[in-house]
Amino acid sequence: MGGEFVLRIEDTDLERSTQEAIDAIMEGMEWLELNWTRSLLPD
């Protein structure tokens, strides 16, 4: 197909945007076998 899947995680909600939450999202995506080409994560 030749597409690109970019995983972008916004950190607009600083109270809930923790590394633990980001890790949980990424683990869930991996469990679902949704593999991204690249990721854009908060600094």
Secondary structure by P-SEA (a helix, b strand, c coil): cbbbbbbbbbccccccccaaaaaaaaaaaaaaccccccccccc
